[in-house]
Amino acid sequence: MEDQDIKLTTAEISALWTTYIKCSALNCFYTHFLTYLKDERIKSVVEESLMTNIETMNKIRNLYISEGFPIPNGFTEKDVDTKAPPLYSDLFALSFVYRGGQVTSSHYTTIVGAVARSDVYDLFEQCLTKALTLYKQSLQLMLEKGIYDRPPKMNYPQSIQYISHQPSLMESWLGDKRPLNALELSELFFVIERNCIGIILLKGFIQTSKDKEVKDYLRKGKKLSEKQITTFNHVLVKDDAFPTYPVSMEITASTKPPFSEKLMLFFISSSNSVGLTTLCHAITMSTRKDLAVHYTLFVTEIMKYGSDGLKLLVERGWMEQPPQQEDRGSICE
């Protein structure tokens, strides 16, 4: 039986829909960056990222047409002002591609483990391969530019050891605890790094937002990111590990918004989902209970913050409805 005779599963519908929406949102940022980038090597990586997303969206659009499936609206040229002055530096544009590569590679990896129809699988396999290539390019360029802050180093262990004692929560808080291990140090670094990049993005959004409710929401997000950085850097300092600080990436003085309020709010709401995923992964990788407590408390705060963002999107009529099956109950009444 040919692929076109096999209906899309809910996993495949979800993968295609979320990818189309996310690609359309990212394209607005890439389009803005390309209006002012002067560094030719950074410009080349951003151009390739934009063209890759456009190609992916075209493939999904053609698949939707062949299936008779409605094409999502997503985000368009209406959500980015190409005449607005630059809001971020060239180096931030590079860090944005780097962070985007981390997220999209994880996104596509999850998808290829969930889809089965060969044309859909092939599409996302190609997406994953390209995402990894672009991530590697951005990573190498960040290293060359000297703006990639490497995760902490540690002395190599001299022998293999087994855990003989797991401290209680009370012991962890009172100071009778072991040093951070490599897994925990790594997770702390990447949680801090993600929030550092997020703060730069949020500062630009806050600076250009003209909507009071949206701006207030963005300010809350900035405070939440700052709180995470402070908390986890404090853990590193107490453990005699070097703290991690935000890389200095300038924001211009422009106050003219290059992005729509809808796009800024959606992007931060989507980032909340990524933040929850990374923190939940960090919990599973950490056996020191004080860390688990910190992570769990932040998961609760981020869920509340994300709920507020979703409510605001819905109230403004900016939240596109994901594909839903028919309400069988109402049909049968």
Secondary structure as the mmCIF struct_conf table of DSSP 4:
data_model
#
loop_
_struct_conf.conf_type_id
_struct_conf.id
_struct_conf.beg_label_comp_id
_struct_conf.beg_label_asym_id
_struct_conf.beg_label_seq_id
_struct_conf.end_label_comp_id
_struct_conf.end_label_asym_id
_struct_conf.end_label_seq_id
HELX_RH_3T_P HELX_RH_3T_P1 ASP A 3 ASP A 5
BEND BEND1 ILE A 6 ILE A 6
HELX_LH_PP_P HELX_LH_PP_P1 LYS A 7 THR A 9
HELX_RH_AL_P HELX_RH_AL_P1 THR A 10 LEU A 34
TURN_TY1_P TURN_TY1_P1 THR A 35 TYR A 36
HELX_RH_AL_P HELX_RH_AL_P2 GLU A 40 GLU A 67
TURN_TY1_P TURN_TY1_P2 GLY A 68 GLY A 68
HELX_LH_PP_P HELX_LH_PP_P2 PHE A 69 PRO A 72
HELX_RH_3T_P HELX_RH_3T_P2 GLU A 77 ASP A 79
STRN STRN1 VAL A 80 VAL A 80
TURN_TY1_P TURN_TY1_P3 THR A 82 LYS A 83
BEND BEND2 ALA A 84 ALA A 84
HELX_LH_PP_P HELX_LH_PP_P3 PRO A 85 PRO A 86
STRN STRN2 TYR A 88 TYR A 88
HELX_RH_AL_P HELX_RH_AL_P3 ASP A 90 VAL A 112
TURN_TY1_P TURN_TY1_P4 GLY A 113 ALA A 114
BEND BEND3 ARG A 117 ARG A 117
HELX_RH_AL_P HELX_RH_AL_P4 SER A 118 LYS A 145
TURN_TY1_P TURN_TY1_P5 GLY A 146 GLY A 146
HELX_LH_PP_P HELX_LH_PP_P4 ARG A 150 LYS A 153
HELX_LH_PP_P HELX_LH_PP_P5 ASN A 155 PRO A 157
BEND BEND4 GLN A 158 SER A 159
HELX_RH_AL_P HELX_RH_AL_P5 LEU A 169 LEU A 174
TURN_TY1_P TURN_TY1_P6 GLY A 175 GLY A 175
HELX_LH_PP_P HELX_LH_PP_P6 ARG A 178 LEU A 180
HELX_RH_AL_P HELX_RH_AL_P6 ALA A 182 THR A 208
HELX_RH_AL_P HELX_RH_AL_P7 LYS A 212 LYS A 238
TURN_TY1_P TURN_TY1_P7 ASP A 239 ASP A 240
HELX_LH_PP_P HELX_LH_PP_P7 ALA A 241 PRO A 243
STRN STRN3 ILE A 251 ILE A 251
BEND BEND5 ALA A 253 ALA A 253
BEND BEND6 LYS A 256 LYS A 256
BEND BEND7 PRO A 258 PRO A 258
STRN STRN4 PHE A 259 PHE A 259
HELX_RH_AL_P HELX_RH_AL_P8 GLU A 261 MET A 285
HELX_RH_AL_P HELX_RH_AL_P9 LYS A 289 GLU A 315
TURN_TY1_P TURN_TY1_P8 ARG A 316 GLY A 317
HELX_LH_PP_P HELX_LH_PP_P8 GLU A 320 PRO A 323
HELX_RH_AL_P HELX_RH_AL_P10 ARG A 328 CYS A 332
#
